[in-house]
Amino acid sequence: MNQIYETVIGLEIHAQLLTESKLFCSCSAKFGAEPNTNVCPVCLGHPGVLPVLNKKAVEFAIRMGLATNCNISERSIFARKNYFYPDLPKGYQISQFENPLCYSGYLEIESDSIEKKKIGITRIHLEEDAGKSIHDQGDSTLIDVNRCGVPLMEIVSEPDLRSPQEAALYLSKIRQIVRYLEICDGNMEEGSLRCDANISIRPLGATSLGVKTEVKNMNSIKNVEKALAYEIERQRELLGTGEKVVQQTLLWNADKQIIEPMRSKEESHDYRYFPEPDLPIIVVSKELKQEIKKNLVELPDTRKERFQTEYELPKYDAELLTAEKEIADYFEEVTKHTSDFKSASNWIMTEVLKVLNEKKISVQQIPIKPEWLGELINLVNSGTISSKIAKDVFAEMLDNPKNPTLIVEEKNWMQVSDSSFIGRIIDEVIAENDSQVQQYIGGKEKVFGFFVGEVMKRTKGKANPAIVNDLLKTKLEKLKNTG
């Protein structure tokens, strides 16, 4: 009988904080500068230098802790984590070990296939980033120390995740929250959000954990899912053939879609942690905690629920609109200019998001102002223009940004609601298409759409669809009854 295994996953997520300067010095923390230009003696750990803590980084980490239901330590400390890498000039990293800034939190994940589940957060702490080794520039490895000292926030989950899909959901949620809080841009490709995963498997029903491995180098949520699925299957095959899982650190090779060994897995004692002698204890006052809590933005889950109640949107719409804070903000700006919230949602989910994806731009870069989109919706609802013409107006606003009413007036795109004019067009269409008339009289009512299309074509889409349908139905039924 084949053994059934349960997967146990915990994630360690590193988020680069969007502070202007580094964690312990005044060097710029901005990404993309020329190699080895954003450095100073403090970054490089020269003898006699003293680090000075960036208060903004502490506030950002507290912000994240409060957003994920963590306790905030009144007193926390930094430690030296000792290890050697070529891109770590000091030979140690200033991090937190005992008494992290935030602890014992959680967030909830949910999808169509996964019921709502609470994932524990063990700790959130601050540390400085290491530099970067560049291996693809010829025979030599190049070192860029610009990243040394950039503030990192590490978010360590409990081993509560049971599948690659749950891990991907959890990582997506963390990314969404840090972006909402505007403390990290969440760009995994640039490395400003990085994820390491600890994976083990155990017989279903067992309570003790199996031997874990750690997988690194996953630079997208999709790659996290793929790497975890690969490693789970690898461990199952090992145990299935009587072999043992060795505790080690592994790398995900996205090009080959395989996992490769990196080194044996370190334990915390391997780093010889000891309190950082050059930094005082971090003291978080109740006043600071309350001030940060008071200024927290509305979080994604709360906003999603509000969109469903306040705007009466379906759950699907609310989830899609609140996935990115900027999209949710854009929607709410549109609702200030129209009371048709569902149409606002539809336009954003289809036309706006389509433009953003095709042009690879953010919603702040789209030339169509929220108030213009609201006005466009009102033009349709008032009967001034048809839905078809509205799409033409939308396209015109993209190419020639201006108020939709002005565009409609300049292009003479106002909807035609003159019944006598529309009636004459219908009479022409009926007179010129006897074959289709006979089909309708014979009971093939699907041909009705042909007549609607012809009328709209001859009026260049400007005829009021409701009037067209009513008049056309009346005239064709009259022919049917007299034929």
DRENTOR-352771 format. One line per 2 residues: number of its first residue (from 1); their letters; for each residue x, y, z of C-alpha. Coordinates in nm, 2 decimals. Example, Ala and Ser with C-alpha at 12.3 -4.5 7.8 and 13.67 -1.06 7.14 Angstrom:
BEGIN
1 = AS = 1.23:-0.45:0.78 | 1.37:-0.11:0.71 $
END
This chain:
BEGIN
1 = MN = 0.00:0.00:0.00 | 0.14:0.34:-0.10 $
3 = QI = 0.21:0.58:0.19 | 0.00:0.90:0.17 $
5 = YE = 0.20:1.21:0.27 | 0.11:1.55:0.40 $
7 = TV = 0.30:1.85:0.28 | 0.42:2.11:0.54 $
9 = IG = 0.54:2.45:0.41 | 0.66:2.76:0.58 $
11 = LE = 0.77:3.08:0.39 | 1.03:3.33:0.47 $
13 = IH = 0.96:3.65:0.28 | 1.20:3.94:0.25 $
15 = AQ = 1.07:4.27:0.15 | 1.30:4.57:0.07 $
17 = LL = 1.15:4.87:0.24 | 1.08:5.19:0.04 $
19 = TE = 1.28:5.42:0.25 | 1.49:5.69:0.10 $
21 = SK = 1.81:5.59:0.28 | 1.96:5.26:0.40 $
23 = LF = 1.89:5.10:0.74 | 2.20:5.23:0.93 $
25 = CS = 2.34:5.51:0.72 | 2.24:5.80:0.49 $
27 = CS = 2.33:5.63:0.16 | 2.05:5.61:-0.10 $
29 = AK = 1.85:5.28:-0.10 | 1.72:5.34:-0.45 $
31 = FG = 1.74:5.05:-0.70 | 1.92:5.08:-1.03 $
33 = AE = 2.22:5.30:-0.95 | 2.56:5.24:-1.11 $
35 = PN = 2.73:4.95:-0.93 | 2.92:5.04:-0.61 $
37 = TN = 2.81:5.40:-0.60 | 2.56:5.40:-0.32 $
39 = VC = 2.82:5.30:-0.05 | 3.00:5.45:0.25 $
41 = PV = 3.22:5.33:0.53 | 2.92:5.23:0.73 $
43 = CL = 2.78:5.01:0.45 | 3.12:4.84:0.41 $
45 = GH = 3.18:4.79:0.78 | 3.50:4.99:0.81 $
47 = PG = 3.67:4.99:1.15 | 3.54:5.26:1.39 $
49 = VL = 3.21:5.33:1.21 | 2.88:5.34:1.40 $
51 = PV = 2.54:5.25:1.26 | 2.24:5.48:1.32 $
53 = LN = 1.90:5.32:1.29 | 1.65:5.45:1.03 $
55 = KK = 1.33:5.53:1.22 | 1.12:5.52:0.91 $
57 = AV = 1.21:5.15:0.85 | 1.10:5.07:1.21 $
59 = EF = 0.77:5.24:1.14 | 0.72:5.05:0.82 $
61 = AI = 0.78:4.72:0.99 | 0.53:4.81:1.27 $
63 = RM = 0.28:4.91:1.00 | 0.31:4.56:0.85 $
65 = GL = 0.29:4.40:1.19 | -0.04:4.58:1.27 $
67 = AT = -0.18:4.49:0.92 | -0.11:4.12:0.99 $
69 = NC = -0.25:4.11:1.34 | 0.09:4.08:1.51 $
71 = NI = 0.18:4.18:1.86 | 0.44:4.47:1.86 $
73 = SE = 0.73:4.43:2.10 | 0.77:4.72:2.33 $
75 = RS = 1.15:4.64:2.34 | 1.34:4.46:2.07 $
77 = IF = 1.71:4.43:1.99 | 1.94:4.38:1.69 $
79 = AR = 2.20:4.11:1.67 | 2.50:4.02:1.46 $
81 = KN = 2.45:3.73:1.23 | 2.80:3.61:1.14 $
83 = YF = 2.87:3.44:0.81 | 3.10:3.50:0.51 $
85 = YP = 2.98:3.58:0.16 | 3.19:3.77:-0.10 $
87 = DL = 2.91:4.03:-0.12 | 2.90:4.08:0.25 $
89 = PK = 3.21:4.29:0.32 | 3.15:4.31:0.70 $
91 = GY = 3.14:3.94:0.75 | 2.82:3.97:0.94 $
93 = QI = 2.47:4.10:0.89 | 2.28:4.32:1.14 $
95 = SQ = 1.95:4.14:1.19 | 1.71:4.05:1.47 $
97 = FE = 1.71:3.71:1.64 | 1.57:3.73:1.99 $
99 = NP = 1.29:3.97:2.06 | 1.18:4.06:1.70 $
101 = LC = 0.99:4.38:1.64 | 0.66:4.20:1.56 $
103 = YS = 0.54:3.85:1.66 | 0.25:3.60:1.67 $
105 = GY = 0.03:3.74:1.39 | -0.17:3.59:1.11 $
107 = LE = -0.35:3.65:0.79 | -0.63:3.47:0.60 $
109 = IE = -0.61:3.32:0.26 | -0.91:3.21:0.04 $
111 = SD = -0.98:3.11:-0.32 | -1.25:2.94:-0.52 $
113 = SI = -1.08:2.60:-0.45 | -0.94:2.68:-0.10 $
115 = EK = -1.17:2.76:0.19 | -1.08:3.05:0.41 $
117 = KK = -0.78:2.95:0.62 | -0.57:3.13:0.88 $
119 = IG = -0.19:3.13:0.83 | 0.01:3.21:1.14 $
121 = IT = 0.30:3.46:1.12 | 0.58:3.37:1.36 $
123 = RI = 0.77:3.70:1.34 | 0.84:4.01:1.14 $
125 = HL = 1.18:4.16:1.19 | 1.43:4.41:1.04 $
127 = EE = 1.77:4.34:0.90 | 2.01:4.48:0.65 $
129 = DA = 2.04:4.34:0.30 | 2.37:4.20:0.16 $
131 = GK = 2.53:4.30:-0.17 | 2.49:4.12:-0.50 $
133 = SI = 2.72:3.87:-0.68 | 2.70:3.89:-1.06 $
135 = HD = 2.80:3.56:-1.23 | 2.70:3.62:-1.59 $
137 = QG = 2.96:3.88:-1.70 | 3.24:3.65:-1.83 $
139 = DS = 3.48:3.43:-1.64 | 3.48:3.64:-1.32 $
141 = TL = 3.22:3.70:-1.06 | 3.16:4.07:-1.00 $
143 = ID = 3.04:4.22:-0.67 | 2.80:4.52:-0.64 $
145 = VN = 2.77:4.64:-0.28 | 2.50:4.90:-0.35 $
147 = RC = 2.24:4.67:-0.19 | 2.45:4.64:0.13 $
149 = GV = 2.26:4.80:0.42 | 1.92:4.84:0.23 $
151 = PL = 1.65:4.78:0.48 | 1.48:4.44:0.47 $
153 = ME = 1.17:4.33:0.65 | 1.16:3.95:0.70 $
155 = IV = 0.82:3.79:0.74 | 0.83:3.43:0.87 $
157 = SE = 0.52:3.22:0.86 | 0.42:2.93:1.08 $
159 = PD = 0.44:2.59:0.89 | 0.07:2.61:0.82 $
161 = LR = 0.07:2.59:0.44 | -0.02:2.25:0.30 $
163 = SP = 0.02:2.29:-0.08 | 0.20:2.50:-0.34 $
165 = QE = -0.14:2.67:-0.42 | -0.18:2.78:-0.05 $
167 = AA = 0.18:2.91:-0.05 | 0.12:3.11:-0.37 $
169 = LY = -0.20:3.26:-0.22 | -0.02:3.35:0.10 $
171 = LS = 0.27:3.51:-0.09 | 0.03:3.70:-0.31 $
173 = KI = -0.15:3.83:0.00 | 0.17:3.95:0.16 $
175 = RQ = 0.27:4.12:-0.17 | -0.08:4.28:-0.19 $
177 = IV = -0.05:4.41:0.17 | 0.30:4.56:0.14 $
179 = RY = 0.19:4.74:-0.18 | -0.13:4.87:-0.01 $
181 = LE = 0.08:5.00:0.28 | 0.33:5.15:0.03 $
183 = IC = 0.63:5.01:0.22 | 0.76:4.78:-0.06 $
185 = DG = 0.70:4.78:-0.44 | 0.66:4.40:-0.44 $
187 = NM = 0.88:4.36:-0.75 | 1.00:4.00:-0.74 $
189 = EE = 1.19:4.02:-1.06 | 1.41:4.30:-0.93 $
191 = GS = 1.45:4.12:-0.60 | 1.27:4.38:-0.38 $
193 = LR = 1.04:4.10:-0.27 | 1.21:3.76:-0.22 $
195 = CD = 1.08:3.43:-0.09 | 1.25:3.13:0.06 $
197 = AN = 1.04:2.82:0.13 | 1.10:2.54:0.39 $
199 = IS = 0.94:2.22:0.28 | 0.89:1.88:0.44 $
201 = IR = 0.65:1.59:0.41 | 0.52:1.35:0.67 $
203 = PL = 0.28:1.05:0.67 | -0.08:1.18:0.68 $
205 = GA = -0.19:1.20:1.04 | 0.16:1.23:1.19 $
207 = TS = 0.22:1.52:1.42 | 0.60:1.55:1.41 $
209 = LG = 0.76:1.73:1.12 | 0.97:1.56:0.85 $
211 = VK = 1.32:1.66:0.75 | 1.30:2.00:0.58 $
213 = TE = 1.48:2.15:0.28 | 1.49:2.52:0.20 $
215 = VK = 1.43:2.64:-0.16 | 1.57:2.97:-0.27 $
217 = NM = 1.59:3.18:-0.59 | 1.22:3.19:-0.68 $
219 = NS = 1.16:3.52:-0.85 | 0.79:3.50:-0.92 $
221 = IK = 0.48:3.36:-0.76 | 0.44:3.12:-1.05 $
223 = NV = 0.80:2.99:-0.99 | 0.73:2.95:-0.62 $
225 = EK = 0.44:2.72:-0.71 | 0.64:2.52:-0.96 $
227 = AL = 0.95:2.49:-0.73 | 0.74:2.37:-0.44 $
229 = AY = 0.56:2.11:-0.65 | 0.89:1.99:-0.79 $
231 = EI = 1.05:1.96:-0.44 | 0.74:1.79:-0.29 $
233 = ER = 0.75:1.53:-0.56 | 1.13:1.48:-0.52 $
235 = QR = 1.09:1.42:-0.15 | 0.80:1.17:-0.21 $
237 = EL = 1.01:0.98:-0.46 | 1.31:0.96:-0.21 $
239 = LG = 1.09:0.83:0.07 | 0.91:0.60:-0.16 $
241 = TG = 1.23:0.42:-0.26 | 1.35:0.40:0.10 $
243 = EK = 1.60:0.68:0.08 | 1.63:0.98:0.33 $
245 = VV = 1.56:1.34:0.27 | 1.88:1.54:0.35 $
247 = QQ = 1.84:1.88:0.52 | 2.00:2.12:0.27 $
249 = TL = 1.95:2.45:0.09 | 1.84:2.42:-0.27 $
251 = LW = 1.81:2.66:-0.57 | 1.53:2.67:-0.82 $
253 = NA = 1.66:2.68:-1.18 | 1.38:2.85:-1.36 $
255 = DK = 1.54:2.80:-1.70 | 1.57:2.42:-1.66 $
257 = QI = 1.26:2.39:-1.43 | 1.46:2.19:-1.18 $
259 = IE = 1.59:2.21:-0.83 | 1.97:2.21:-0.77 $
261 = PM = 2.16:2.17:-0.44 | 2.33:2.48:-0.30 $
263 = RS = 2.47:2.39:0.04 | 2.39:2.20:0.36 $
265 = KE = 2.12:2.38:0.56 | 2.25:2.59:0.84 $
267 = ES = 2.10:2.61:1.19 | 2.07:2.93:1.39 $
269 = HD = 2.37:2.83:1.60 | 2.59:2.82:1.29 $
271 = YR = 2.55:3.20:1.27 | 2.69:3.27:1.62 $
273 = YF = 2.43:3.54:1.69 | 2.51:3.79:1.96 $
275 = PE = 2.36:4.13:2.05 | 2.48:4.41:1.82 $
277 = PD = 2.70:4.62:2.05 | 2.67:4.94:1.85 $
279 = LP = 2.29:4.97:1.85 | 2.06:5.05:2.15 $
281 = II = 1.74:4.87:2.23 | 1.44:4.96:2.01 $
283 = VV = 1.17:5.10:2.23 | 0.82:5.13:2.08 $
285 = SK = 0.60:5.36:2.28 | 0.22:5.31:2.30 $
287 = EL = 0.19:5.66:2.15 | 0.39:5.56:1.84 $
289 = KQ = 0.20:5.24:1.80 | -0.13:5.41:1.82 $
291 = EI = -0.03:5.68:1.58 | 0.08:5.42:1.32 $
293 = KK = -0.24:5.22:1.37 | -0.45:5.54:1.33 $
295 = NL = -0.29:5.62:1.00 | -0.31:5.27:0.85 $
297 = VE = -0.48:5.26:0.51 | -0.79:5.05:0.45 $
299 = LP = -0.66:4.70:0.40 | -0.75:4.48:0.09 $
301 = DT = -0.99:4.24:0.27 | -1.18:4.52:0.44 $
303 = RK = -1.20:4.72:0.12 | -1.32:4.41:-0.07 $
305 = ER = -1.60:4.36:0.18 | -1.69:4.73:0.17 $
307 = FQ = -1.71:4.73:-0.22 | -1.96:4.44:-0.19 $
309 = TE = -2.18:4.62:0.06 | -2.14:4.99:-0.03 $
311 = YE = -2.14:4.95:-0.41 | -2.34:4.63:-0.42 $
313 = LP = -2.08:4.46:-0.64 | -2.04:4.09:-0.69 $
315 = KY = -1.76:3.92:-0.49 | -1.57:3.86:-0.82 $
317 = DA = -1.58:4.23:-0.91 | -1.47:4.34:-0.56 $
319 = EL = -1.18:4.10:-0.56 | -1.05:4.21:-0.89 $
321 = LT = -1.09:4.58:-0.83 | -0.92:4.57:-0.49 $
323 = AE = -0.63:4.34:-0.60 | -0.43:4.66:-0.66 $
325 = KE = -0.47:4.97:-0.44 | -0.43:5.20:-0.74 $
327 = IA = -0.71:5.03:-0.93 | -0.94:5.04:-0.63 $
329 = DY = -0.86:5.41:-0.59 | -0.94:5.47:-0.96 $
331 = FE = -1.28:5.29:-0.92 | -1.37:5.50:-0.62 $
333 = EV = -1.28:5.82:-0.81 | -1.51:5.71:-1.09 $
335 = TK = -1.80:5.65:-0.85 | -1.78:6.02:-0.75 $
337 = HT = -1.90:6.10:-1.10 | -2.16:5.83:-1.17 $
339 = SD = -2.41:5.64:-0.96 | -2.40:5.34:-1.19 $
341 = FK = -2.14:5.14:-0.99 | -2.17:4.82:-1.18 $
343 = SA = -2.11:4.98:-1.51 | -1.80:5.15:-1.36 $
345 = SN = -1.68:4.81:-1.24 | -1.74:4.66:-1.59 $
347 = WI = -1.56:4.93:-1.78 | -1.26:4.91:-1.55 $
349 = MT = -1.25:4.53:-1.55 | -1.27:4.51:-1.93 $
351 = EV = -1.15:4.82:-2.11 | -0.92:4.98:-1.85 $
353 = LK = -0.74:4.67:-1.74 | -0.71:4.56:-2.11 $
355 = VL = -0.53:4.89:-2.19 | -0.30:4.85:-1.88 $
357 = NE = -0.20:4.50:-1.98 | -0.15:4.58:-2.35 $
359 = KK = 0.05:4.89:-2.29 | 0.22:4.76:-1.97 $
361 = IS = 0.14:5.08:-1.78 | -0.01:5.16:-1.44 $
363 = VQ = -0.35:5.30:-1.40 | -0.19:5.64:-1.30 $
365 = QI = -0.05:5.65:-1.65 | -0.38:5.59:-1.84 $
367 = PI = -0.48:5.92:-2.01 | -0.85:5.87:-1.92 $
369 = KP = -0.93:6.06:-1.60 | -1.17:5.88:-1.36 $
371 = EW = -1.42:6.17:-1.40 | -1.42:6.12:-1.77 $
373 = LG = -1.50:5.76:-1.74 | -1.79:5.84:-1.50 $
375 = EL = -1.92:6.10:-1.75 | -1.90:5.84:-2.03 $
377 = IN = -2.11:5.60:-1.83 | -2.37:5.88:-1.77 $
379 = LV = -2.38:5.96:-2.15 | -2.47:5.60:-2.22 $
381 = NS = -2.73:5.58:-1.94 | -2.89:5.91:-2.04 $
383 = GT = -2.93:5.78:-2.40 | -2.70:6.05:-2.54 $
385 = IS = -2.48:5.78:-2.70 | -2.51:5.41:-2.75 $
387 = SK = -2.29:5.14:-2.59 | -2.12:5.09:-2.92 $
389 = IA = -2.04:5.45:-2.96 | -1.92:5.46:-2.60 $
391 = KD = -1.64:5.22:-2.70 | -1.54:5.45:-2.98 $
393 = VF = -1.54:5.75:-2.74 | -1.32:5.55:-2.50 $
395 = AE = -1.07:5.47:-2.78 | -1.07:5.84:-2.88 $
397 = ML = -1.00:5.95:-2.52 | -0.70:5.72:-2.52 $
399 = DN = -0.55:5.88:-2.84 | -0.68:6.23:-2.78 $
401 = PK = -0.74:6.28:-2.41 | -1.03:6.51:-2.35 $
403 = NP = -1.38:6.53:-2.20 | -1.61:6.26:-2.36 $
405 = TL = -1.89:6.51:-2.41 | -1.66:6.73:-2.62 $
407 = IV = -1.56:6.43:-2.83 | -1.93:6.33:-2.88 $
409 = EE = -2.01:6.68:-2.99 | -1.71:6.72:-3.22 $
411 = KN = -1.77:6.38:-3.39 | -2.15:6.42:-3.40 $
413 = WM = -2.19:6.09:-3.22 | -2.50:6.17:-3.03 $
415 = QV = -2.75:5.89:-3.03 | -3.04:5.92:-3.27 $
417 = SD = -3.38:5.87:-3.09 | -3.60:6.02:-3.36 $
419 = SS = -3.86:5.74:-3.41 | -3.97:5.86:-3.76 $
421 = FI = -3.61:5.87:-3.88 | -3.53:5.53:-3.74 $
423 = GR = -3.86:5.40:-3.88 | -3.76:5.51:-4.23 $
425 = II = -3.43:5.33:-4.21 | -3.60:5.01:-4.09 $
427 = DE = -3.84:5.03:-4.38 | -3.55:5.05:-4.62 $
429 = VI = -3.37:4.75:-4.46 | -3.69:4.54:-4.47 $
431 = AE = -3.76:4.64:-4.83 | -3.41:4.54:-4.94 $
433 = ND = -3.39:4.21:-4.76 | -3.70:4.01:-4.86 $
435 = SQ = -3.52:3.67:-4.81 | -3.45:3.74:-4.45 $
437 = VQ = -3.81:3.88:-4.40 | -3.95:3.55:-4.53 $
439 = QY = -3.72:3.36:-4.29 | -3.86:3.56:-4.00 $
441 = IG = -4.22:3.51:-4.12 | -4.14:3.14:-4.14 $
443 = GK = -4.05:3.13:-3.77 | -3.67:3.18:-3.78 $
445 = EK = -3.67:3.46:-3.53 | -3.29:3.45:-3.49 $
447 = VF = -3.27:3.65:-3.81 | -3.40:3.94:-3.61 $
449 = GF = -3.04:4.02:-3.51 | -2.95:4.06:-3.88 $
451 = FV = -3.21:4.34:-3.91 | -3.08:4.52:-3.60 $
453 = GE = -2.72:4.50:-3.73 | -2.82:4.65:-4.07 $
455 = VM = -3.01:4.94:-3.90 | -2.71:5.01:-3.67 $
457 = KR = -2.47:4.99:-3.97 | -2.67:5.24:-4.17 $
459 = TK = -2.70:5.48:-3.88 | -2.32:5.43:-3.80 $
461 = GK = -2.41:5.29:-3.46 | -2.60:5.61:-3.35 $
463 = AN = -2.95:5.48:-3.35 | -3.10:5.42:-3.01 $
465 = PA = -3.10:5.04:-2.97 | -3.41:5.02:-2.76 $
467 = IV = -3.61:5.22:-3.02 | -3.46:5.01:-3.30 $
469 = ND = -3.57:4.69:-3.13 | -3.92:4.81:-3.05 $
471 = LL = -3.99:4.95:-3.40 | -3.83:4.66:-3.58 $
473 = KT = -4.03:4.41:-3.37 | -4.35:4.59:-3.44 $
475 = KL = -4.30:4.61:-3.81 | -4.18:4.25:-3.86 $
477 = EK = -4.46:4.11:-3.64 | -4.71:4.31:-3.85 $
479 = LK = -4.57:4.15:-4.17 | -4.58:3.81:-4.01 $
481 = NT = -4.94:3.85:-3.90 | -5.05:3.98:-4.25 $
483 = G = -4.83:3.75:-4.45 $
END
